[in-house]
């Protein structure tokens, strides 16, 4: 799928055109599902569950972008493109944008501010992504 939005990001160097690869797509989805399952395990620390759910959502969003024939090294852009890659609205990508900010603050400033509600919202967002990705036709 080619869109002016994708092409504008290619022009600015934030996206690269690269044909989708079935093995990569399947690997991203498999990894995302395993992480999402672990993110639901409450004996794990809240920080671990947040990391697992965040990385699950990112893998699913990246799989969708790869399915469309693009790649980005920028996690935030992968989330921002969800309206184009999976047809998702702001109710999902705003949660992911907030989690991206929290993740970066934790990674770069050592202060991870998460609570049960945020982790729950993140898991729900990842479940929505998982469902949408599952609806995509398989890559050749």
Secondary structure as GFF3:
##gff-version 3
##sequence-region A 1 140
A	DSSP	alpha_helix	4	11	.	.	.	ID=ss1
A	DSSP	beta_strand	16	17	.	.	.	ID=ss2
A	DSSP	alpha_helix	22	39	.	.	.	ID=ss3
A	DSSP	alpha_helix	46	67	.	.	.	ID=ss4
A	DSSP	beta_strand	70	71	.	.	.	ID=ss5
A	DSSP	alpha_helix	75	80	.	.	.	ID=ss6
A	DSSP	alpha_helix	82	85	.	.	.	ID=ss7
A	DSSP	alpha_helix	90	109	.	.	.	ID=ss8
A	DSSP	alpha_helix	116	134	.	.	.	ID=ss9
###
